[in-house]
């Protein structure tokens, strides 16, 4: 048998086995949930609440990452552009004279 064909056959067998195992586990979980009463409306409302909370947390995390990137870019900016120089004395004296 060609090694390539053997490899494909072996991969197909593993894929079918994993898929079957996953389906059996999911069926077992559903049965357990039904036995424990997990399919009630209370459980689905709780799940929706958790989903909304996770969406809020993910939104805040995205904003924090944006802020982090902004401040990181600000710190990495060239030093000359960030420094504040002293005010020009000519502009200040002309402003105060007219007032």
C-alpha positions as protocol buffer text, in pm:
chain_id: "A"
residue {
  index: 1
  type: UNK
  ca { x: 0 y: 0 z: 0 }
}
residue {
  index: 2
  type: UNK
  ca { x: 126 y: 346 z: -88 }
}
residue {
  index: 3
  type: UNK
  ca { x: 232 y: 546 z: 224 }
}
residue {
  index: 4
  type: UNK
  ca { x: 32 y: 848 z: 105 }
}
residue {
  index: 5
  type: UNK
  ca { x: -289 y: 646 z: 73 }
}
residue {
  index: 6
  type: UNK
  ca { x: -219 y: 483 z: 409 }
}
residue {
  index: 7
  type: UNK
  ca { x: -181 y: 829 z: 568 }
}
residue {
  index: 8
  type: UNK
  ca { x: -507 y: 954 z: 419 }
}
residue {
  index: 9
  type: UNK
  ca { x: -690 y: 639 z: 532 }
}
residue {
  index: 10
  type: UNK
  ca { x: -547 y: 674 z: 882 }
}
residue {
  index: 11
  type: UNK
  ca { x: -647 y: 1042 z: 898 }
}
residue {
  index: 12
  type: UNK
  ca { x: -1000 y: 956 z: 781 }
}
residue {
  index: 13
  type: UNK
  ca { x: -1032 y: 687 z: 1050 }
}
residue {
  index: 14
  type: UNK
  ca { x: -915 y: 929 z: 1322 }
}
residue {
  index: 15
  type: UNK
  ca { x: -1151 y: 1201 z: 1198 }
}
residue {
  index: 16
  type: UNK
  ca { x: -1451 y: 969 z: 1200 }
}
residue {
  index: 17
  type: UNK
  ca { x: -1355 y: 844 z: 1547 }
}
residue {
  index: 18
  type: UNK
  ca { x: -1317 y: 1195 z: 1691 }
}
residue {
  index: 19
  type: UNK
  ca { x: -1644 y: 1311 z: 1536 }
}
residue {
  index: 20
  type: UNK
  ca { x: -1830 y: 1010 z: 1673 }
}
residue {
  index: 21
  type: UNK
  ca { x: -1679 y: 1063 z: 2017 }
}
residue {
  index: 22
  type: UNK
  ca { x: -1775 y: 1432 z: 2014 }
}
residue {
  index: 23
  type: UNK
  ca { x: -2132 y: 1352 z: 1913 }
}
residue {
  index: 24
  type: UNK
  ca { x: -2164 y: 1091 z: 2187 }
}
residue {
  index: 25
  type: UNK
  ca { x: -2027 y: 1332 z: 2449 }
}
residue {
  index: 26
  type: UNK
  ca { x: -2269 y: 1604 z: 2340 }
}
residue {
  index: 27
  type: UNK
  ca { x: -2563 y: 1362 z: 2359 }
}
residue {
  index: 28
  type: UNK
  ca { x: -2452 y: 1260 z: 2708 }
}
residue {
  index: 29
  type: UNK
  ca { x: -2428 y: 1625 z: 2818 }
}
residue {
  index: 30
  type: UNK
  ca { x: -2774 y: 1703 z: 2682 }
}
residue {
  index: 31
  type: UNK
  ca { x: -2918 y: 1403 z: 2870 }
}
residue {
  index: 32
  type: UNK
  ca { x: -2748 y: 1513 z: 3191 }
}
residue {
  index: 33
  type: UNK
  ca { x: -2875 y: 1870 z: 3148 }
}
residue {
  index: 34
  type: UNK
  ca { x: -3230 y: 1747 z: 3096 }
}
residue {
  index: 35
  type: UNK
  ca { x: -3206 y: 1529 z: 3406 }
}
residue {
  index: 36
  type: UNK
  ca { x: -3081 y: 1822 z: 3613 }
}
residue {
  index: 37
  type: UNK
  ca { x: -3341 y: 2059 z: 3470 }
}
residue {
  index: 38
  type: UNK
  ca { x: -3086 y: 2276 z: 3291 }
}
residue {
  index: 39
  type: UNK
  ca { x: -3309 y: 2334 z: 2986 }
}
residue {
  index: 40
  type: UNK
  ca { x: -3552 y: 2556 z: 3179 }
}
residue {
  index: 41
  type: UNK
  ca { x: -3616 y: 2918 z: 3086 }
}
residue {
  index: 42
  type: UNK
  ca { x: -3432 y: 3025 z: 3401 }
}
residue {
  index: 43
  type: UNK
  ca { x: -3116 y: 2861 z: 3269 }
}
residue {
  index: 44
  type: UNK
  ca { x: -3145 y: 3027 z: 2930 }
}
residue {
  index: 45
  type: UNK
  ca { x: -3207 y: 3370 z: 3090 }
}
residue {
  index: 46
  type: UNK
  ca { x: -2901 y: 3317 z: 3304 }
}
residue {
  index: 47
  type: UNK
  ca { x: -2703 y: 3219 z: 2996 }
}
residue {
  index: 48
  type: UNK
  ca { x: -2819 y: 3534 z: 2813 }
}
residue {
  index: 49
  type: UNK
  ca { x: -2715 y: 3743 z: 3114 }
}
residue {
  index: 50
  type: UNK
  ca { x: -2372 y: 3584 z: 3115 }
}
residue {
  index: 51
  type: UNK
  ca { x: -2339 y: 3645 z: 2740 }
}
residue {
  index: 52
  type: UNK
  ca { x: -2430 y: 4014 z: 2786 }
}
residue {
  index: 53
  type: UNK
  ca { x: -2177 y: 4044 z: 3069 }
}
residue {
  index: 54
  type: UNK
  ca { x: -1907 y: 3885 z: 2854 }
}
residue {
  index: 55
  type: UNK
  ca { x: -1988 y: 4126 z: 2570 }
}
residue {
  index: 56
  type: UNK
  ca { x: -1948 y: 4417 z: 2812 }
}
residue {
  index: 57
  type: UNK
  ca { x: -1617 y: 4284 z: 2940 }
}
residue {
  index: 58
  type: UNK
  ca { x: -1488 y: 4233 z: 2586 }
}
residue {
  index: 59
  type: UNK
  ca { x: -1589 y: 4589 z: 2493 }
}
residue {
  index: 60
  type: UNK
  ca { x: -1404 y: 4731 z: 2794 }
}
residue {
  index: 61
  type: UNK
  ca { x: -1102 y: 4515 z: 2713 }
}
residue {
  index: 62
  type: UNK
  ca { x: -1093 y: 4650 z: 2357 }
}
residue {
  index: 63
  type: UNK
  ca { x: -1106 y: 5009 z: 2487 }
}
residue {
  index: 64
  type: UNK
  ca { x: -826 y: 4936 z: 2734 }
}
residue {
  index: 65
  type: UNK
  ca { x: -613 y: 4787 z: 2457 }
}
residue {
  index: 66
  type: UNK
  ca { x: -673 y: 5097 z: 2242 }
}
residue {
  index: 67
  type: UNK
  ca { x: -571 y: 5322 z: 2532 }
}
residue {
  index: 68
  type: UNK
  ca { x: -264 y: 5109 z: 2598 }
}
residue {
  index: 69
  type: UNK
  ca { x: -160 y: 5133 z: 2234 }
}
residue {
  index: 70
  type: UNK
  ca { x: -220 y: 5510 z: 2234 }
}
residue {
  index: 71
  type: UNK
  ca { x: -4 y: 5569 z: 2542 }
}
residue {
  index: 72
  type: UNK
  ca { x: 260 y: 5328 z: 2417 }
}
residue {
  index: 73
  type: UNK
  ca { x: 280 y: 5521 z: 2088 }
}
residue {
  index: 74
  type: UNK
  ca { x: 290 y: 5846 z: 2284 }
}
residue {
  index: 75
  type: UNK
  ca { x: 583 y: 5725 z: 2493 }
}
residue {
  index: 76
  type: UNK
  ca { x: 763 y: 5593 z: 2186 }
}
residue {
  index: 77
  type: UNK
  ca { x: 721 y: 5926 z: 2000 }
}
residue {
  index: 78
  type: UNK
  ca { x: 1034 y: 6132 z: 1932 }
}
residue {
  index: 79
  type: UNK
  ca { x: 1147 y: 6324 z: 2238 }
}
residue {
  index: 80
  type: UNK
  ca { x: 1160 y: 6663 z: 2066 }
}
residue {
  index: 81
  type: UNK
  ca { x: 792 y: 6668 z: 1974 }
}
residue {
  index: 82
  type: UNK
  ca { x: 676 y: 6593 z: 2330 }
}
residue {
  index: 83
  type: UNK
  ca { x: 869 y: 6865 z: 2510 }
}
residue {
  index: 84
  type: UNK
  ca { x: 696 y: 7191 z: 2589 }
}
residue {
  index: 85
  type: UNK
  ca { x: 919 y: 7488 z: 2536 }
}
residue {
  index: 86
  type: UNK
  ca { x: 913 y: 7813 z: 2732 }
}
residue {
  index: 87
  type: UNK
  ca { x: 673 y: 8078 z: 2605 }
}
residue {
  index: 88
  type: UNK
  ca { x: 810 y: 8348 z: 2378 }
}
residue {
  index: 89
  type: UNK
  ca { x: 871 y: 8667 z: 2575 }
}
residue {
  index: 90
  type: UNK
  ca { x: 776 y: 8894 z: 2283 }
}
residue {
  index: 91
  type: UNK
  ca { x: 429 y: 8742 z: 2250 }
}
residue {
  index: 92
  type: UNK
  ca { x: 369 y: 8757 z: 2625 }
}
residue {
  index: 93
  type: UNK
  ca { x: 479 y: 9117 z: 2656 }
}
residue {
  index: 94
  type: UNK
  ca { x: 260 y: 9229 z: 2365 }
}
residue {
  index: 95
  type: UNK
  ca { x: -38 y: 9046 z: 2514 }
}
residue {
  index: 96
  type: UNK
  ca { x: -1 y: 9212 z: 2852 }
}
residue {
  index: 97
  type: UNK
  ca { x: 62 y: 9562 z: 2713 }
}
residue {
  index: 98
  type: UNK
  ca { x: -263 y: 9570 z: 2521 }
}
residue {
  index: 99
  type: UNK
  ca { x: -468 y: 9447 z: 2817 }
}
